[in-house]
Amino acid sequence: MSAAMRFVAAAVVAVALVIAATPASAAEKVRKVRVEGNQRIEYETIMSYVSVQPGDPFNPIVLDRALKTLYGTGLFADVSLYQEGRDLIVVVVENPIINEIAFEGNKRIKDDALLAEIKLRPRTVFTRTRVRDDVERLEEMYRLSGRFSATVDPKIIKLDQNRVNLVFEISEGPVTHISRISFIGNKKYDDGQLQRVIRSKEDRWWRFWTSDDKYDPDRAAYDRELLRKFYLDRGYADFQVDFAVAELSPDRKNFLVTFTLSEGPRYRIGNIHIHSNIPGLDAAPFKEAITFEPGGWYKASEIENTIVKLTDALANHQYAFVDVVPGVTRNRELKTVDVRFDINEGQKVFVDNINISGNVRTLDEVIRREMKLVEGDPFNGAQLKKSEQNIKDLGFFERVQMRPVPGATPDKTNIEIEVSEKSTGELSLGAGYSTSDGILGDFSIRERNFLGKGQELGLAATISGKRTEFDFSFTEPYFLKRDLSTGLDLFHITRDLQSESSYDSRRTGGAVRLGYPLGDKLRQNLSYRYEDNEILNVQATASAFIQQQAGERVTSAVTSILTYDDTDSKLEPTEGLVVRLTNELAGLGGDARYVLNKVGGTYYIPVYEKWVLSQMGEAGNVFGWGGESARINERFYIGGATLRGFKDAGIGPRDTATGDALGGTNFWRGSTQLDFPSGLPEDMGVRAHVFSDYGSLWNLAQNGPTIADDSSIRVSVGAGISWYSPMGPLTLDFSQPLVKEEYDRKEFFRFSFGTRF
C-alpha cells in the first residue's frame, strides 16, 4: 500500500472514530500515549507534533489534526493512530536517512554542478516527493543546456539502520538544436531578415562556439520582445506576436520553431502635442526635447527617448516630481499616429533606502557610487534608468536588476538592486601575426575588480619579431571616494625599426595618471611620464640625420587629454561624436624639450540598419623649445594602420639616399569609412567595410640635398573585412594609393590576427 493510500485509510479510521463516538467515550480521558515504530526520532519530538497529553479527552478532531501534522513533517512514510482501551497508540514508519548521493551517466555536466542544483543532501530525510522534485530540477537543467531528450531515473539502495544511498542514473542524450525557424504572417520582411532580428538561430556548422542554436524557452520569450521592438521601431504600431510554438521532432533531436505574426499597417507620425497639467508650467519651451517630427515613420523607441529627455529637462527647471504620460491615437484611414505628451504633477516621493543584494565579492560602495540617486533624493525614473546602465557598464556583473518598491510611508520608496557577479579576472596567452610586428606572442593577467573595490590591476608582456613590450598598470577609479581616477604605469618597450629608419629604439619608464569629469560627457586626464629613451643599433648606412641622434635621452613630460564623448557605446559606437584634445609638454627635468599638440575626433552616423558611416579627422604639431628640436623618436609617423595603402612610416620626410623615414613635426589625416553587414550570417561576426584614407606629414625642420619633405596630400581607397572569430580578432584590408609621392612606401594588403586561450 502506498503512503497516500495509508494516509487515506488512517483518515477514514479517524472519521470512523468520530461517527462511533458516544457521549460516554467522548468523556473518556487519555490515560497514556504510546509511540511505536520510531528508531531515530525521539518520543518527545513525536509528542510535540501529536499535541495530545494524558488526561486529555479522546477528541476525534484533535486526533485527525495530529495525524495530518505528523504526515506534514516529512519524517514518516506511514502514520496511524488508534485507541486501545484508554491508551492512545501512535504507530510510525520513519522515512530513511540519505547516506550518499551519486550521479551516473553524466558527462556534459559535472557532479558538483548537479549536486548544487538539487535540494536533497546526505544525512537528510529521504522522501519520494523530494526525489521527484529533484528529478524535475535535473531534467530542467539539461533542457536549459539544450538536451531535451535527457532523462533522470532515481535508484534507491537500501542500507542497514534505515539508511539509503540515492543514485540518479542520467541519460543525457544529444543536444537538441533548432533545425528550422519559420514565420507566418510576415509580408513586409522575409524570414531571413526576421531571423537576423531574433536571438535564436538555426543549427549551422559555424555555430559550434555559441548556444543560440539550442532551444531555450526563455530565449524564445526574449525573441518575441525583439520582434515587437523591431516592428514598432519601423512604424507598425499594431504589430503583435500571436503565437510562438516550438515543436520537438519525433526523434527528439531537433526543434521546429514557428512565430505567427500580425504585422498590421505602417504608420507615420501625425500631430505631436505636449500639454502641461501643472499650474504655472508652460509646456511650449519643452518641445525641444521631442526627438522626432511629423511625417516620419512612427518609432516606439523615440517615444521612450522623448519621455526621458522631457523628464530631465523638467528636473533641470526644478520640477522634480513630474509624470510624463504618452498617448497614442491611431488614424487607420490616414495611416498616421498622433502623439500627445501629458505633463502631470507626480506624487512627491523620496528615496528612502537603497538595498543591494547578490554582490558576494564586490563592495557595496562600488555599486552605490554609480547611482544617480541617493537616500533622501527626489525619486526620478530617468535617473534610476541611468544608474542601472552605469552599473552594467562596470562589467562586473552578469545581470543587474533595479526596481523601486514601496517604502515605509506613501511618500517614500526603496530601491532594490539585485546583481549577479561574474568573473572579472583575465588570464590570457596569445599568439598571432600582424603586418606591423610579424609573428607575436603575448601574456597578460588582468583583474578589473581587484579585492572587490573596482580597482584594475594588469601585467602584460608581448614578444614579436619587431617588438618586445612589458607593462604593469594599476588604476583606482574612485580616489578619496570621488569620481577621481588615479593610476600608475610601468613599461619597457623595444622596437626594431631597421626596415623603416635603420635603427632600434628602447623605452623604459613609468607614469602616474589622474582623471576627473568636467561634465556628463567631458572628461580630463592628466599624467606625468618619466622615461629613458635610447636610439641604438644604428646601421652604418643609415641617414646622417639618424646617426647624429644615436644614444640615450631622458624625457620628463606632462600630458593633458581632454575627451568629449556622446557616442551610444564605448565599445561599438554607431551614433554620436567623440573628440580628443592632447597637449604634452616635455622639459620639466630630463633632456627632451618639446611641446606636442594633437586634436582629433570621429563622428558616427547610422545610415541604415546596421550600416554605420564614420568620419575621422586628426591633426597634430610638435616643436622643440629651449634651443632643442624634436628628435626622431618624438616626431609623428603616418602609415600602416594610420593611413592604409601605405606601409608603416610610409609617407612624410625621407632621406632619399638611404630610404630612411625621418618623421615629421606636422600632420593631418582623415578617414571616411562605411561599415556594413558582410552578407554572411550575422552571428558569424563578420562585417565588411569600404574606406578612403587621406592625409599628409611634413616639416622636418632640417634641410639637405637628399631630404624629401613636402605637405602634399596622399589619398588611398580600399575595402576589407573584420571578424571577431572564436580564436581572436582578425582584420583584412586591401587598399590602393590614388595620390602619392614617388618616395612613399606603398602597401596593398594588411592583415592582423591574434588568438587567446
C-alpha positions in Angstrom: 0.0 0.0 0.0 1.4 3.4 -0.9 1.9 6.2 1.6 -1.0 8.1 0.1 -3.4 5.2 0.4 -2.3 4.6 4.0 -2.9 8.2 4.7 -6.5 7.9 3.3 -7.1 4.8 5.4 -5.9 6.5 8.5 -8.1 9.4 7.8 -11.1 7.0 7.4 -10.3 5.5 10.7 -10.2 8.9 12.3 -13.6 9.7 10.8 -15.0 6.4 12.0 -13.9 7.3 15.5 -16.0 10.5 15.1 -19.0 8.5 14.0 -18.6 5.8 16.6 -18.0 8.2 19.4 -20.7 8.1 22.1 -21.1 10.6 24.8 -19.6 8.1 27.2 -16.4 7.5 25.0 -16.1 11.3 24.3 -15.9 11.8 28.0 -13.1 9.2 28.3 -9.7 10.6 29.2 -6.4 9.5 27.7 -4.5 7.6 30.3 -1.3 7.1 28.3 0.2 7.9 24.9 2.4 5.1 23.4 4.6 5.6 20.4 5.7 2.6 18.4 8.0 2.1 15.4 10.3 5.1 16.0 14.0 4.4 15.6 15.8 7.7 15.3 13.2 10.2 16.3 12.8 10.8 20.0 9.5 10.2 21.8 9.4 13.9 22.9 9.7 15.1 19.3 6.8 13.0 18.1 4.7 14.1 21.1 5.3 17.7 20.2 3.5 17.1 16.8 0.7 15.0 18.4 -0.4 17.7 20.9 -2.3 15.2 23.0 -1.4 14.7 26.6 -2.5 12.2 29.3 -5.7 13.5 30.8 -7.0 15.0 27.5 -10.3 13.6 26.2 -10.3 11.4 23.1 -11.3 14.1 20.6 -11.5 12.7 17.1 -11.0 16.2 15.6 -7.8 16.7 17.6 -6.6 13.2 16.6 -7.2 13.9 12.9 -5.2 17.1 13.2 -2.4 15.2 14.9 -2.4 12.6 12.1 -2.1 15.3 9.4 0.6 17.2 11.3 2.8 14.0 11.6 2.5 13.4 7.9 3.3 17.0 7.2 6.6 16.8 8.9 8.0 14.7 6.1 9.7 12.5 8.7 7.4 9.5 8.3 6.5 7.2 5.4 3.4 5.9 7.4 1.5 7.1 10.4 -1.6 5.6 12.2 -3.4 6.5 15.4 -5.9 4.2 17.3 -7.3 3.8 20.8 -6.6 0.7 22.8 -8.6 0.9 26.0 -7.8 4.2 27.5 -4.4 4.3 25.7 -3.6 6.3 22.5 -1.3 4.3 20.3 0.8 6.2 17.7 2.4 3.9 15.1 5.0 5.5 12.8 7.2 4.2 10.0 10.2 6.6 9.7 11.5 7.8 6.3 15.0 6.6 5.8 18.1 8.9 6.0 20.1 9.5 2.9 23.6 8.2 3.3 25.1 9.2 0.0 24.0 10.8 -3.3 25.7 9.8 -6.5 25.3 10.5 -10.2 25.9 8.1 -13.1 25.9 8.6 -16.8 26.6 12.4 -16.7 29.4 13.5 -18.9 28.4 17.0 -20.0 27.6 18.4 -16.6 29.8 17.6 -13.7 28.7 16.1 -10.3 29.4 19.4 -8.4 27.1 21.3 -10.7 24.3 18.7 -10.5 24.6 18.5 -6.7 24.3 22.3 -6.4 21.0 22.1 -8.3 19.2 19.6 -6.2 17.7 20.1 -2.7 18.4 16.7 -1.2 21.7 16.2 0.7 23.4 13.4 2.6 22.1 13.0 6.2 18.7 14.5 5.3 15.4 12.7 5.3 14.5 10.8 2.2 11.0 11.3 0.7 9.7 10.4 -2.7 8.2 13.8 -3.2 11.6 15.4 -2.7 13.3 13.0 -5.0 10.6 13.7 -7.7 11.2 17.4 -7.3 15.0 17.0 -7.7 14.5 14.8 -10.8 12.5 17.7 -12.4 15.2 20.1 -11.4 17.9 18.0 -13.1 15.9 17.5 -16.2 15.2 21.2 -16.4 19.0 21.8 -16.0 19.6 19.6 -19.1 16.8 21.3 -21.0 18.4 24.7 -20.4 21.7 23.3 -21.8 19.8 22.1 -25.0 19.4 18.5 -24.1 15.6 18.0 -24.1 15.8 14.2 -24.5 17.7 13.8 -21.3 16.1 11.5 -18.7 16.9 11.1 -15.0 16.0 7.8 -13.2 16.4 7.7 -9.4 17.6 4.4 -7.9 17.5 3.6 -4.2 19.9 1.3 -2.5 18.8 0.2 1.0 21.3 0.0 3.8 21.1 -1.0 7.4 19.8 1.3 10.2 17.1 2.6 7.9 19.6 4.3 5.6 19.6 4.5 1.8 22.0 5.5 -1.0 20.4 7.6 -3.7 21.7 7.3 -7.2 20.5 9.4 -10.1 21.0 7.5 -13.4 21.2 10.0 -16.2 20.8 9.5 -19.9 22.0 12.8 -21.3 21.0 12.3 -24.9 22.1 14.5 -27.8 21.9 18.3 -27.8 18.5 19.4 -29.2 19.2 22.0 -31.8 16.8 24.2 -33.7 16.6 22.8 -37.2 14.2 25.4 -38.6 12.8 28.8 -37.6 9.9 30.0 -39.7 7.4 32.9 -39.6 3.8 33.0 -40.6 2.0 36.3 -41.4 5.1 38.3 -42.3 4.7 40.2 -45.6 7.0 43.3 -45.2 10.1 41.4 -44.0 11.1 37.9 -45.2 12.2 35.1 -42.9 15.8 35.8 -43.4 15.5 39.4 -42.2 13.5 38.4 -39.2 15.9 35.5 -38.3 18.6 38.2 -38.0 16.5 40.1 -35.6 15.9 37.3 -33.0 18.5 35.7 -30.7 17.6 32.1 -31.5 19.4 30.7 -34.6 19.1 27.7 -36.8 21.7 24.9 -36.4 24.7 25.5 -38.6 28.2 24.2 -38.5 29.8 27.6 -37.7 27.8 28.0 -34.6 29.8 25.4 -32.6 31.0 28.1 -30.1 27.6 29.5 -29.3 24.4 28.1 -27.7 22.0 30.3 -29.7 21.1 27.3 -32.0 19.9 25.3 -28.9 16.3 25.8 -28.0 15.7 27.7 -24.8 12.1 28.8 -23.7 13.5 31.9 -22.0 15.3 32.9 -25.2 12.1 32.3 -27.2 10.3 34.7 -25.0 13.1 37.3 -25.5 12.8 36.7 -29.2 9.1 37.8 -29.1 10.2 41.0 -27.5 12.9 41.6 -30.1 10.4 41.1 -32.9 8.0 43.5 -31.2 10.7 46.2 -30.8 11.8 45.6 -34.4 8.3 46.3 -35.9 7.4 49.1 -33.5 10.5 50.9 -34.4 9.6 50.7 -38.1 6.1 52.2 -37.9 4.0 49.0 -37.3 2.1 50.3 -34.3 -0.4 47.4 -34.4 2.1 44.6 -34.5 1.9 41.6 -32.2 3.2 38.1 -32.0 0.1 35.9 -31.9 1.9 32.6 -31.2 5.4 31.3 -30.7 5.4 27.5 -30.9 8.3 25.1 -30.5 7.7 21.5 -31.7 10.0 18.7 -30.9 10.7 16.4 -33.8 9.6 12.7 -33.4 13.3 11.6 -32.8 13.6 14.3 -30.1 16.8 15.6 -31.7 15.6 18.9 -33.2 13.1 21.7 -32.6 10.9 23.4 -35.2 10.2 27.0 -34.1 7.3 28.9 -35.6 6.3 32.5 -34.9 2.8 33.6 -36.0 2.8 37.4 -36.6 0.2 40.1 -37.2 2.1 43.0 -38.8 -0.8 45.5 -39.4 -0.3 48.7 -41.4 2.6 51.0 -41.2 2.0 54.4 -39.6 3.6 57.8 -39.9 3.7 60.4 -37.2 0.8 62.8 -37.4 0.3 65.6 -34.9 2.6 66.0 -31.9 1.2 67.8 -28.8 2.7 68.5 -25.5 0.4 69.6 -22.7 1.0 70.6 -19.1 -1.4 69.8 -16.4 0.8 71.6 -13.8 -0.4 75.1 -12.9 2.0 77.8 -14.0 4.1 75.5 -16.2 4.2 76.4 -19.9 4.9 73.3 -21.9 5.9 75.1 -25.1 9.6 75.6 -24.2 10.0 71.9 -23.7 9.1 71.0 -27.2 12.9 71.0 -28.0 13.1 67.7 -26.0 10.9 65.9 -28.6 13.2 63.7 -30.7 11.0 63.1 -33.7 9.0 65.1 -36.2 5.6 64.9 -38.0 5.8 63.0 -41.3 8.4 60.5 -40.1 7.7 56.8 -39.5 6.3 56.0 -36.1 9.1 54.7 -33.8 8.3 53.5 -30.3 11.9 53.9 -29.1 11.7 57.7 -29.9 8.6 57.9 -27.7 10.7 56.5 -24.8 13.7 58.7 -25.5 11.4 61.8 -25.5 10.0 60.8 -22.1 13.5 60.6 -20.7 14.6 63.9 -22.2 11.4 65.7 -21.1 11.8 64.3 -17.5 15.4 65.5 -17.4 14.6 68.9 -18.8 11.8 69.4 -16.3 14.1 68.3 -13.5 16.6 71.0 -14.6 13.8 73.5 -14.1 13.2 72.4 -10.6 10.2 70.2 -11.4 11.5 67.0 -9.7 8.1 65.4 -9.3 6.5 65.0 -12.7 4.9 62.2 -14.6 5.2 62.4 -18.4 2.4 60.2 -19.9 2.4 59.5 -23.6 -0.8 59.0 -25.5 -1.1 57.5 -29.0 -4.1 57.9 -31.2 -4.2 55.9 -34.5 -5.9 57.2 -37.6 -6.2 54.0 -39.5 -7.6 55.7 -42.6 -4.7 58.1 -43.0 -2.2 55.6 -41.5 -1.0 58.2 -39.1 -0.4 58.3 -35.3 -1.0 61.4 -33.3 1.2 61.6 -30.2 0.4 63.6 -27.1 2.6 64.0 -24.0 0.9 65.0 -20.8 3.0 66.5 -18.1 1.3 65.7 -14.8 2.3 66.6 -11.3 3.6 63.4 -9.9 3.3 62.3 -6.3 6.2 63.7 -4.2 8.2 60.6 -3.5 11.7 60.5 -2.0 14.2 57.7 -1.9 14.2 56.1 1.5 16.6 53.1 1.3 18.8 51.6 -1.4 19.2 47.9 -0.8 21.8 45.8 -2.7 21.9 42.0 -2.9 23.8 39.4 -4.8 27.2 41.1 -4.5 29.3 38.5 -2.8 32.7 39.9 -3.8 32.0 43.5 -4.9 31.8 46.1 -2.1 28.5 48.0 -1.8 30.3 51.3 -2.2 31.5 50.3 -5.7 27.8 49.9 -6.8 26.5 52.9 -4.8 28.9 55.4 -6.4 27.4 54.6 -9.8 24.0 55.6 -8.6 22.5 58.9 -9.8 20.1 58.7 -6.8 21.0 58.5 -3.1 18.9 58.3 0.0 16.8 61.4 0.5 16.8 62.4 -3.2 13.5 63.0 -5.0 12.7 59.8 -6.9 13.3 60.1 -10.7 12.7 57.2 -13.1 15.1 58.6 -15.7 17.9 58.8 -13.2 17.1 55.3 -12.0 17.5 54.1 -15.6 20.8 55.9 -15.9 22.0 54.4 -12.7 21.2 50.9 -13.8 23.1 51.4 -17.1 26.1 52.8 -15.1 26.3 49.6 -13.0 26.0 47.4 -16.1 28.9 49.4 -17.7 31.2 48.4 -14.9 31.4 45.0 -16.5 31.4 43.2 -13.1 28.0 41.6 -13.3 26.2 39.1 -15.5 22.9 40.6 -14.5 21.7 43.8 -13.0 18.1 44.4 -12.0 16.9 47.6 -10.3 13.4 48.3 -9.2 11.5 50.7 -6.9 9.4 49.2 -4.2 7.0 51.0 -1.7 8.7 52.4 1.4 7.5 52.8 4.9 5.2 55.7 4.1 3.4 56.7 0.9 5.9 59.4 0.1 8.9 57.1 0.4 10.3 54.4 -2.0 13.0 51.9 -1.6 15.3 50.9 -4.5 16.1 47.2 -4.7 19.3 46.4 -6.6 19.9 42.7 -7.5 23.2 41.8 -9.1 24.7 38.5 -10.2 28.5 38.7 -10.3 30.7 37.3 -13.0 34.4 36.6 -13.2 36.5 39.8 -13.6 39.9 38.2 -13.7 41.5 37.5 -17.0 44.5 35.3 -17.7 45.4 35.1 -21.4 48.1 33.6 -23.5 48.2 34.7 -27.1 49.8 34.1 -30.5 49.3 35.8 -33.8 50.6 37.8 -36.7 50.4 41.4 -37.8 51.8 43.2 -40.7 53.4 45.7 -38.4 55.0 43.3 -35.9 55.2 40.0 -37.6 54.7 36.8 -35.6 53.9 37.7 -32.0 53.1 36.1 -28.7 51.7 37.7 -25.6 50.8 37.0 -22.0 48.6 39.1 -19.8 46.9 38.9 -16.4 44.3 41.4 -15.5 41.9 41.9 -12.7 39.2 44.5 -13.3 37.7 44.3 -9.8 40.7 43.9 -7.6 39.7 43.0 -4.0 36.1 43.8 -4.9 36.9 47.6 -4.9 36.5 48.2 -8.6 40.3 48.7 -9.0 42.1 47.5 -12.1 45.4 45.6 -11.9 47.3 44.5 -15.0 50.5 42.8 -16.1 51.3 42.1 -19.7 54.1 41.0 -22.0 54.3 41.0 -25.8 57.2 39.5 -27.7 57.4 39.6 -31.5 59.9 39.7 -34.3 59.9 43.5 -34.2 58.6 44.5 -30.8 59.1 43.5 -27.2 56.9 45.1 -24.5 56.4 44.6 -20.8 53.7 46.6 -18.9 52.4 46.9 -15.4 49.3 49.1 -14.6 47.1 49.9 -11.6 44.0 52.1 -11.6 41.9 53.4 -8.8 38.7 54.7 -10.3 37.4 56.5 -7.3 40.2 58.0 -5.3 39.2 59.6 -2.0 35.7 58.3 -2.7 35.2 60.8 -5.5 34.9 60.4 -9.3 38.7 60.9 -9.5 40.7 58.1 -11.2 44.3 57.7 -10.4 46.8 55.2 -11.9 50.3 54.0 -12.2 52.0 52.6 -15.3 55.4 51.0 -15.7 56.8 49.9 -19.1 59.8 48.6 -21.0 59.5 48.6 -24.8 62.0 47.8 -27.5 61.2 48.1 -31.3 63.0 47.0 -34.4 62.8 50.0 -36.8 65.5 48.8 -39.1 63.3 48.4 -42.1 61.7 51.9 -41.7 64.6 54.0 -40.3 67.7 51.8 -39.9 67.8 51.8 -36.0 66.3 50.2 -32.9 64.6 52.0 -30.0 64.3 51.3 -26.3 61.9 53.0 -23.9 61.9 52.3 -20.1 59.9 54.3 -17.6 56.7 54.9 -15.8 53.8 57.3 -15.5 51.2 58.5 -12.9 47.7 59.4 -14.0 44.8 61.5 -12.8 41.3 61.8 -14.4 38.2 63.6 -13.4 34.9 64.7 -15.1 34.2 68.2 -16.3 30.7 67.4 -17.2 28.4 64.4 -18.2 30.3 64.0 -21.5 33.5 65.8 -20.9 36.5 64.4 -19.0 40.1 65.4 -18.5 43.0 63.1 -17.9 46.4 64.4 -16.6 49.6 62.4 -16.4 53.3 62.7 -15.7 55.7 60.4 -17.5 59.3 59.8 -16.9 61.2 57.6 -19.3 64.6 56.7 -20.6 64.9 56.7 -24.4 67.7 55.1 -26.4 68.4 55.0 -30.1 70.7 52.1 -30.7 72.0 49.7 -33.3 72.1 52.4 -35.9 73.3 51.0 -39.2 76.4 52.4 -40.7 74.4 53.1 -43.9 71.7 55.0 -42.0 70.9 58.6 -42.8 73.3 61.1 -41.2 70.3 62.7 -39.5 69.7 59.4 -37.7 73.3 58.7 -36.8 73.6 62.1 -35.2 70.8 61.2 -32.7 72.1 57.8 -31.5 72.3 57.5 -27.8 70.2 58.0 -24.6 67.9 60.8 -23.7 65.6 61.2 -20.6 62.1 62.5 -21.2 60.1 64.1 -18.4 56.7 65.1 -19.7 53.3 66.3 -18.5 50.3 65.3 -20.7 46.7 66.6 -20.7 43.9 64.7 -22.6 40.5 66.3 -22.8 37.8 64.0 -24.1 34.2 64.7 -25.2 32.2 61.6 -25.8 28.5 61.4 -26.6 28.5 58.1 -28.5 26.0 55.4 -27.8 28.6 52.8 -27.0 32.2 52.9 -25.8 33.0 49.6 -27.5 31.0 49.5 -30.7 29.7 53.1 -31.4 27.0 53.5 -34.1 26.0 57.1 -33.4 27.5 60.2 -31.8 30.7 62.1 -31.6 34.0 61.6 -29.7 36.6 64.3 -29.7 40.0 64.2 -28.1 42.5 67.1 -27.5 46.0 66.1 -26.4 48.7 68.5 -25.1 52.1 67.4 -23.9 55.0 69.4 -22.5 58.4 67.8 -22.1 61.2 69.6 -20.3 60.3 69.6 -16.6 63.6 67.9 -16.0 65.3 65.4 -18.3 66.9 66.2 -21.6 63.9 66.4 -24.0 62.4 69.8 -24.7 59.3 69.8 -26.9 55.6 70.7 -27.0 53.2 68.3 -28.7 49.6 69.3 -29.6 47.1 66.9 -31.2 43.3 67.1 -31.8 41.1 64.5 -33.4 37.6 63.2 -33.4 35.3 60.7 -35.0 31.6 61.2 -35.9 29.4 58.1 -36.3 26.2 58.2 -38.4 23.8 55.3 -38.6 22.8 55.5 -42.3 20.7 52.3 -42.4 20.0 49.2 -40.3 23.5 48.1 -39.1 25.2 50.4 -41.7 27.4 52.9 -39.9 29.2 55.8 -41.6 32.2 57.2 -39.7 34.2 60.3 -40.4 37.5 60.6 -38.6 39.8 63.6 -38.6 43.1 64.3 -36.7 45.9 66.9 -36.8 49.0 67.5 -34.8 52.1 69.5 -34.3 55.3 69.1 -32.3 58.1 71.6 -31.9 61.2 71.9 -29.7 61.9 74.7 -27.3 64.9 76.0 -25.3 67.2 75.6 -28.2 66.2 72.0 -28.8 64.4 70.4 -31.7 62.1 67.4 -31.7 64.2 64.3 -32.1 63.4 61.4 -34.4 61.6 59.4 -31.7 59.4 62.4 -30.7 58.1 63.1 -34.2 55.0 61.8 -35.9 54.9 58.9 -38.3 52.0 58.2 -40.6 51.2 54.9 -42.5 50.1 51.4 -41.9 47.1 51.4 -39.6 47.0 55.3 -39.6 47.0 55.6 -43.4 46.0 52.4 -45.1 47.6 51.8 -48.5 51.0 52.9 -47.2 53.5 51.0 -45.1 54.3 51.9 -41.5 56.1 55.3 -41.7 55.3 55.1 -45.4 54.8 58.8 -46.0 56.4 62.0 -44.9 60.0 63.3 -44.8 62.5 60.8 -46.0 66.2 60.6 -46.8 66.0 59.5 -50.4 69.6 58.4 -50.4 69.1 55.8 -47.7 65.3 55.4 -47.8 65.1 56.1 -44.1 61.9 57.6 -42.7 62.7 60.7 -40.6 59.3 61.6 -39.3 57.6 65.0 -39.4 56.5 67.7 -37.0 53.2 68.5 -38.6 50.5 66.1 -39.8 46.8 65.8 -40.6 44.9 62.8 -41.6 41.3 61.7 -42.1 39.3 58.6 -42.9 35.8 58.1 -44.3 34.6 54.6 -43.7 31.3 52.7 -44.1 30.8 49.6 -42.1 28.0 47.2 -43.1 26.9 43.6 -42.8 29.1 41.2 -44.9 26.1 39.2 -46.2 27.2 36.2 -44.2 25.1 35.1 -41.2 25.3 37.8 -38.6 26.2 35.6 -35.7 29.5 34.6 -37.5 30.7 38.1 -36.5 32.0 39.0 -40.0 31.5 42.7 -41.1 32.7 44.4 -44.2 33.9 48.0 -44.7 35.0 50.3 -47.5 37.1 53.3 -46.8 39.1 56.2 -48.1 42.1 57.4 -46.1 43.9 60.7 -46.7 46.4 62.8 -45.0 49.9 64.4 -45.0 53.0 64.6 -42.9 55.7 67.2 -43.3 58.1 69.8 -41.9 61.3 68.0 -40.8 62.9 71.3 -39.8 66.2 70.0 -41.3 67.4 70.5 -44.8 69.7 68.6 -47.1 70.1 67.7 -50.7 68.7 64.2 -50.2 65.8 65.1 -48.0 62.3 64.8 -49.5 59.8 66.8 -47.5 56.5 68.3 -48.7 53.0 68.8 -47.5 51.2 67.2 -50.5 48.1 65.2 -49.8 48.1 61.4 -50.0 44.9 59.5 -50.7 44.0 55.8 -50.7 40.9 53.8 -51.1 40.1 50.3 -50.1 37.9 47.6 -48.7 38.2 45.0 -46.0 36.5 42.6 -43.6 36.7 42.3 -39.8 35.9 39.1 -38.0 35.9 38.6 -34.2 36.5 34.8 -34.5 36.5 32.3 -31.6 40.3 32.4 -31.8 40.6 36.2 -31.7 40.1 39.3 -33.8 41.1 39.2 -37.5 41.2 42.1 -39.9 41.9 42.1 -43.6 42.4 45.3 -45.6 43.0 45.7 -49.3 43.9 49.3 -50.3 45.3 51.2 -53.2 47.0 54.6 -53.1 45.4 57.1 -55.5 47.6 60.1 -54.8 51.2 59.7 -53.6 54.7 60.9 -53.8 57.4 58.9 -55.6 59.4 58.3 -52.4 56.4 56.9 -50.4 56.2 53.3 -49.5 53.1 51.5 -50.6 51.2 48.6 -49.0 48.4 46.8 -50.9 47.4 44.2 -48.3 47.3 44.5 -44.5 46.5 41.6 -42.2 46.3 41.1 -38.5 45.3 38.1 -36.4 45.5 37.1 -32.8 44.3 34.3 -30.6 43.5 33.9 -26.9 43.3 30.7 -25.0 
